[in-house]
Amino acid sequence: MDSIPEPHALAVLALVVLALFLFSRGKIVIDTSSRFVLVLLTSGITAFPYISSQSEPLEKVKFFGGFGHEALVAVCALMIAGSGYLARKNSSDPAAIRGYSAGAGPQ
């Protein structure tokens, strides 16, 4: 039988579920939800530091360094570019609609 994940992994999975719940609600802005999740993640790793198999605590710089991985940055850049493309083509974004009506749209 497989062993259960470590408590830190379970906490991050619970945080992912909370983040998806917050992002699915229209009452809370995504920016606020993102900051809330980031604060919870930061305070969680500070209050309960991760101890590696070599009995060394995980440094905060290494912890946040994982967010700068090339693959993660590439996926985020593609999502931003895709969102901009859809907003420009569909004109469903209020800012895009104002820009088009002001004459900034494609000629």
Phi, psi and omega in degrees: 000138180288149178279157179285154179296161179294159181302325179295321179293320178295321179295320179293321177297319176296323178293325176296317178298317178297318180297316179297322177296314181294321180291335182279346180271138180274347184284333182251130180294145182298325179299316180293318178298318180296316179295320179298315179296319179295321177294318177297319179296316180294314180292328178293316181287337176283317182287324181233080184296145179277126178257122183285177180293341176270014179061034176244134177290147179287127180286148182297325180295318177292323180299309181281344176296333178295337179284346179262015180298143186302320181293319180294318178296319179296317180295317178296320178296319177295322178295319179294316179296318178296321178295318177295320178297314180294320179296324181286319183282320184275339184054033178269348179278130181302324179293322179292322179296317178297320179295318179294319182289338178274000178095011181270001182285173180294143183274000000 
